[in-house]
Amino acid sequence: MKIKTLDAALKRIDELEKENAGLKEELAYYKNRKTSGRQKHNAKWLAIYNDFIVCHENGMTLAEIAKRNGISERSVYRYKAYYDEMRKVK
């Protein structure tokens, strides 16, 4: 599409600016949304894992640990598998 007049160019600029603003909003939504799935080994994960170690070594059941940390029992089993794997490495 070739623009021949100044008015047509200004109109096209307005259209593109509106489109750009919409795309920026969409990008912000995708940047700020919470991703689903398992957590990476970040600070929160590490804090829960360290608490898991203390509780597990003091004899708490896995269900009690899950309730204490507000996580699913399946997550506790993942922590236990990771714990067992690290113990095997040492």
Long-range contacts (C-beta under 8 A, 24 or more apart in sequence): 38-78, 48-79, 49-79, 49-82, 49-83, 52-76, 52-79, 52-80, 52-83, 53-83, 56-80, 56-83
